[in-house]
Amino acid sequence: MKTRILLIFSIFTLLTSCNGKSQKATANIGSTVSALSKSILLVYQATNGDYWFGSDADGVYRYDGKTIIHFSEKDGLSNNRIRSIQENKQGNIYLATLGGISKFDGQNFTTLTPIKSKFVADNWKLQPDDLWFAMTGKSGEKGPYRYDGKNLYQLDFPKHYLADSFFTKHPDKPWSPYEVYSIYKDSKGNMWFGTGNLGVCRYDGKSLSWLYEDHLTNIPNGGSFGIRSVMEDTAGKFWICNTNYGYTISPDPIKQNDKILIKYETQKGIEGIQLANGNNGVYFMSAINDNDGNLWLATYDQGVWCYNGKSAKQYIVKDGDKNTTLFSVYKDKKGTLWLGTHQSGAYKFNGQTFEKFAP
């Protein structure tokens, strides 16, 4: 009788844990801290509600609404410089760092071992549950990483038609022009990759096609901005790096000799932007759509711009009396907007302004 009771209790416990709310695993690593680092570049909310904050120098922080846990290289993180945060369907957290891709299973970090493609065409696939990564700032990268849940593939882009002229002009360039600065999945499931100096590449599962315009990569007063952000708005128009033009994109690429190019038309850009230096457009680091269909653009040093399809409004972000420089904008599960900054921590939108987040 006791055995039967224990068996029933065990089955009930199992069913409860499977059908009820997911149980948080308690990690035996990490340290409890009272505040976040200043260099919080990224904000991400996991399915279980936890917030993850990725820094540029101090590892990553997890906040469950009560406690902040700090994880770094000493806890098994591959590197303290975080470049992206993602989650798979199993609830594992994946962090792209300058030292590799780290997986956190709720208990421990493991570093994924990449499989280097031997040929350019190797391991390029478009599967709905794949995770894509870039390790921006790591010298020599020539393409993105794709993780299918079992294997991490290090991919290479095919040779770009502007590559030879780039290397001729810049023989001592310390980074690869193919380096991936941004990754974006559009409404049709296509993957977009913004590169350092060769424009933007779209992968539709069949071919890799390119779009290059000089003003998207090179800023007017000199220097290279690179493709920091690609964004599709709720009307289906694409915005790439700056507000000078929007783009209507054809689903089918076009071929010109040995080039495979994205077919597109330029559209009117965002009007109503007027800066103190006389510019009527901005370059943006990151962009998202909010729950009302507004487009939010985070710039490096010109705050955040909100575009409702007709007009643009600027939100200056302050750290005390000084303007702060921004890295990313993020929308959480409830639609609340967050900002990642270079040296001022994380910011949260209160409906009127962005204020520094203090857990």
N, C-alpha and C positions, 0 to 999 in steps of 0.2 A: 504493500500500500504506500509506504514512504517513497519507494522507488518511483511509483507511478506519479505521485504528487510532485516529486522533484523534476520528473520528465516534463510534466505539464507546465510547471513553472519555467523551466528552461526554454520550452517552445514559446511560451507567452512573452518572455523577455526578448527572445530573438525577433519575434514578429513586431514587438513594440519598437525595437531599435531600427528595424528595417522600414516600417511604415510611418513612424513618427518623424519628428524633426531630426535632421542630421545631427549627430553627436560630434562636438568639437574634440579633435585630438589634442592632448596636452603635450606640447613639446618639452623635451628635457634639455633643450638648448636655448640659447638666447638669454638676454638679461633685461630685467625690468628697469625702465628709465622714466623720468618725469617729463621729458620734453623731446621734441623732434630735432633733428639736425637743421642747420640753416640752409643746407644745399639740397632741398627737396625738389627734385626735378619732376617727379611723377606721382600721381595719385591714382589708386585703383581700388574699387570695392569688389570683394569676392561675393560669390553666391550666398554664403552664410552671413553676409552683412559686415564682415571684418574689412577694415580699410588697411591698405598697404601703401606705404610711402617710400619711394625709391630715391636715394640720394646720389649725388655725384662723387662723393668721397667717403661716406660713412656707412655704407651698406643699406639695409632696408629695415623698415619699422612696421609692425603690425599693431593695429589698434582695434579692440573689440567693443569700444564704447566705455570701457572702464580702465583698462590697463594697456600700457604701451610696452611691447617687447621689441628689443633691438637685436638684429641678427647681422653678423659680419663674417669676415673670412675665418675668424677663429671658431665659428660655429659650423663651418663647412661651405659657406657661400664661396663661389668660385672667384669673385672679385668684389671689392666694395663700391665700384663705380657701376651704377645700374642704368640700363638703357631702355628697358621695357618690362612690363609686368602683365602676365596673362594667366588664364585659368582654363583647364580643360573640363570636359563633362564629368570627370571623376572627382573634381574638386581639388586637384593638385595645382599648386601655384608654380609658374615658370618665370624665371627672371633672366633676361639677357644682360650680361655684364661684359666688361672688357676682357674678362678671363674665361668666358665660356657661358653656356646656358645651364643654369641651376634649376633643379626640380625640388620643390618642398612638398612632402607628402603628409604634412601635419606633425611629423615627428623629427625628420632629418632632411638635410640637403644632400643631394647627389648631383654630380656634374655629368651632363650628357656628353658622350663621346661622338663627335661628328664623323660621318662617312664622307670623305672627300670625293667628289665626282671626278671620274677620269676623263670624261668627255663633256663638252658643253651641254649636250642634250640629255645627259644622265639625270635621272631622278626628278625631273620637272614633272609634276602632276598637280592637278587641281581637285582636291578632295575637301568636302565641306567641313570636316572636323580637324583638318590640319592646323597646326600653329606655325606662324612664320615669324622669323626673328632677324634682326640686324644687330651688329655690334659696332655702332658708329664710334669712330675714334680709334679703332684698332687698325693699325697700318696693314695695307696689302689686301684688304677684302675686295672681292670682285663679284659679289652677289649676295643674295639672302641665304638664310637657313630655313629648311622645311622639316617639321617634325610630325610624323604620322601616328604618333602614339607608341611606336616601337623603336624607330630609328630616326636619328637626326642627320639630315643630309645637308652638306655644305655645297651650295650651287654656284655656278659661274654663269654670268651673262655671255651671250655670243659677242663677238667683236663688234664694237660700235663703229659706225661710219666716220665719226669724228675723232676716234681714239688716236690715230696716227698724228693728226695735226695737233692734238692736245699735247702729246708727249714731245713733239718737236718744239713747241712753244715753251713747255715746262719740263725740261729734262730732269730737274732736281726736285720735282713736286714731292713732298713728303707723304702724300696719301694717294690712294688709287682713285681715279675719276669715276670708277664704277662703284665706289663705296656707297652703301645704302643709307640714306639719311632718314627716310620715312617709308612706312608700309601702310597700305590702306586697302580694305576690301569694299568694293562698291555694291550697289543694290542688286546686281546680277551675279555676284559672287566672283567677279574678276579681281585679281590682285594687282595693285599698283605699287611701284617701287620708285621713290624719288632718289636720284643719285647725286653725288657731289658735283659733277661737272658735265654730265652727258644727258641731262634732261630726265624725263620720266619714262618708265617702261611699264607696259600693261601685259599681264599674262592671262590669257583667256582659256587656258587648258590645251590649246592647240599651237599657239604661236606667241612669241614675244615681239611686241611692236613698240615703237618709240615715238615720242613727241619732244622736240627740242625747239625752244625759242630762247634767244640770248638773254632777254630781259628776265626770264624766269630764274636763270642761274646767276647772272652777273648784275650787280647793282649799279646804278648810273654813275655814282661817284668813285667807282673802282672797287675791286674786290669781288669775291665769289660768295654768294649766299647759299647756293645749292637748293635742291628741291626739299625743303624742310617739311612741307605739308601738302597733301592732296585731299580734297574734300568734295563730296557730291551733296548738293543741297536738296531740299525736299521737292524741288521742281525738276530735278534731274540734271541741273547745270553743274559743271565741275569748276572748282576754284583751285588754282595751282600756285602756291607760293606768294602771290601778290594780288592786289585788288584791281589791277589795270584792266584785266579782261576776265570774263567767264568763258567757259568752253562747252560747246555742244559736241558730244562724242558719238561717233558712229560705232555700232557694235562690230563691224567688219573692218579689219586692217586693209591697207593698200600696199602694193608692192611697186617699188621703183628701182629697177635694176636689181642690185643685191640688198636693197634696203626694205625692211618691213616696218611701215609707219602707221601710226594712229591717224585715222581720218577724222578731222574735226573742223569746226567753224568757230571763230572767235565771236563773242557776244559783248555787249556793253558791260563795262565793269561796274564797280560799286561807286556811286556818286555821293557827293556830300562830305567826302573826307578832305579836310584842309589842315595841314600841319603848319607849325610856326615857321619851318624852313621853306615853305612855299610848295612842298610836294602835295599832290592831291590823290596819292595812293600810298598804301603801306605794304610792306613785306610781313608775312605772318609765320610764326613758328609752328602753330598748331591750330586746329579748327574743329568745331563740333556743331551739330544741330541741336537745339533745345527741344523740349516737348511741345512748344508752340510753333515750331518751324523756323525760328530765328537762327541765323548763322552767327556764331561767336568766333572771333578771330583773336588769338593771343599773339601780340607782336613782341619783339625783343625789348624795345625801350619806348614804345608808344602806347603802352597799356593794352586794353582789350576793346575791340570794336564789335558792336552788335548790329547786324544788318537784318532788317525785317522784310527785305525784298524791294523796298522803296527808298529808305533812308538809313543812314548809319549813325550810331551814337557811340561816343568814346567814354570809356571808364578808365580813369587814371588809377593806378595801383600804387599805394604809398607804403613805405616802411619808415614809420615816423614822419619826418619832414621830407624825406627823399623818395623820389620815384624808384621803383624796383624793376629789375629786368626779369622777363618771363621766359619760361621754357615750354609749358604745355597748358592746355585747358582740357578739363575732363567733366563728364556728366555722370553722376552716380545713379543708383537704382531708383531713387525717388525724383530724379531730375535736377537735383541740386548741382550747381556748377562749382568746380574747384580749379585752382591754379597751382602749377608747380613753378618755382622760381630758382634762380641761380644761387642767391645768397640770403634769402629772406623767409625761408620756410614755406609752408603751404598756406593758401588763401581760400576762403569760402565765400560764396555770394549770398548775401542776406536779403536779396530782392531789390536793394537800392545801390549797394556798393560791395566791393570785395574787401573783406576784413581778414586779418591774420588769424589763422586757426590755432587755438590754444586748447588742447585736450584737457 
